[in-house]
Amino acid sequence: MRLEAWLRMPPTPLVRRRLWLRMAPAVVVVARTRESRRVTRRLSFSPSGRGDRAPLAPAVTLRRTFREFWPGTRGLRRLFAAGAVFAILAALCEVAAIGLFGHITDEVLTTRNLAAFWAPASMWLGLAAVAGLASFGGTYLTALGAERFLLKLRDRVFAHVQTLTPDYFENRRLGDLMARLTDDIEAIEELVGSGVVKLITTVASVVFFAGAAFYVRWDLALVTLALVPAFLLVSKIFASRFRTAAARERRSNGAMNSVIEESLANQPLVQAYNRQNNESVRLNREGQGWLRANLSQAWLSGMYGPLVQVLETVCLIIVLGFGAWQIAQGRLTLGGLLAFAAYLAMLYPAVQSLGQIALTVSEAAAGSDRVLEILDARPAVTDRPVAVPLISRSRGRVEFDDIGFTYPNRRRPTLSHLSFVAEPGELIVCTGPSGSGKSTLTKLLLRFYEPSAGRILLDGVDIRDVTRASLRENVTILHQESMLFSGSVRENIAYGRSGASLDDVIRAAELAGVHDFISTLPRGYETPLGQRGRLVSGGQRQRIAIARALLRDAPVLVLDEPMTGLDEATAARVMAPLRRLMAGRTTILITHDLRHVPVEARRIVLEPTRRVDRIRIRRLGVPV
């Protein structure tokens, strides 16, 4: 190609990019090891209903992010290091290939000496093969390390979430927690894992291409590199704005996703009450916040790209003008100018990638804020340092000794001066109006909360002096809503005791009166129950839950409104397996329906008084 013809080409950015692509060697530098994902963000609920105006969490420093999450790369750092080495090798091949391109231009195209073409062309092909293999190796190894890091980090956060007491979940939305365990963790990986590899390889590429440009013409390189600080300045200016916009987008997506999750989970209620339009309005309201947040990001992206392109255009004009003058003076060959332009074409995208890394840091910081918020949370109840596990099976004697309890952030106590004893094998029935603290007894017994006053004893031992895990091994609860998983019938029943055999599961199902029903299912005990067990009726769900409790075989049993939602006939059928479950166990039955309560049960009525913040306890038929 003649220099005059090249200079006469229209100076549009698109043409210049296509020209550089034609001139550049057929060697591909390793692509970004992990593309930043534009995933759906589902984050915290905005109390105001306007997700884009929710208060932002305090910024987490980059140092703390690495201090918290970098140890998670232990065992994976060799993969990341190998990925970086392969990527750097690909960049070196690119530098060498561009040098061959300049050599071919001067020694073959300009002189029209075809005989001198084959040797450098063969070397060029070899470099392309090496670069391709290196690019593949770098991409695969980095992705392998990144995915394993994601798995480790997600397991760590999920394990911590499961240590938190129920009050933590009662104050948060499911969609928000799901987003933190998925999307936000991925954002952290893009910074701590593959982001480190990208930073190393990008810096290496900048050094290689800048060094090659200096080797060709140091004076021309100095002129063009003078604009590099401008690239970094633009990236720095936009980085903080991108962080704010990304955080708002996450929050608005969180609010919107929570609406979707709640609406889909409660579709029978929504349709029964003809509230479809109301749910659509709720979704649209949160969607407006999401729209504004995304438009803000789009505006920033739209401004950032053209600014960088203007800087690239200025650099190209400088190269062309100065290079043409050097060629006219005989100080530079056409091949040298084209090679320099190719180096520049590879250098500026690498410099721009440094700016993109700054934006990635901004997005990852927003995700780090939210994940660290989970890891910083501590359970309301923990084991005492002197707590010891229960070595033997409990006899089942439960005593509530002058118990008082007030829920966090509430003034009025739920329980006050509550005392009673459940002897081994005894059935205690707790009744009372809503809000009188019946279910609170269960939460205190399982140590989901600590009593504000008094103590709870198991076989005469304060339950705070034993580990929570061993305490819960001796207590089985049958919740008001039968809680089942989407696995098979066998998995749901065996959930009560890990390692249970199929014979154990069948025996428990027979005692619960659900074996015959299970036998009619298409796959028997391997039949999936659907999400939350919705593929079976309420009565069957309850009996499967009873079978699970029977298999667990704990000495203390808590039944929390076991007949709720069941009709008279179904409740009567469920009562028979319930009696078998209660036999020989200390049972605390919480109910407001006394129709199916055994006559031999000792009954306790919890009555909240309006004028005095306490709970009065009495036995039915005994004056207080």
Order of alpha helices (4+ residues) and beta strands (2+ residues): alpha-alpha-alpha-alpha-alpha-alpha-alpha-alpha-alpha-alpha-alpha-alpha-alpha-alpha-beta-beta-beta-alpha-beta-beta-alpha-beta-alpha-alpha-alpha-alpha-beta-alpha-beta-beta-beta
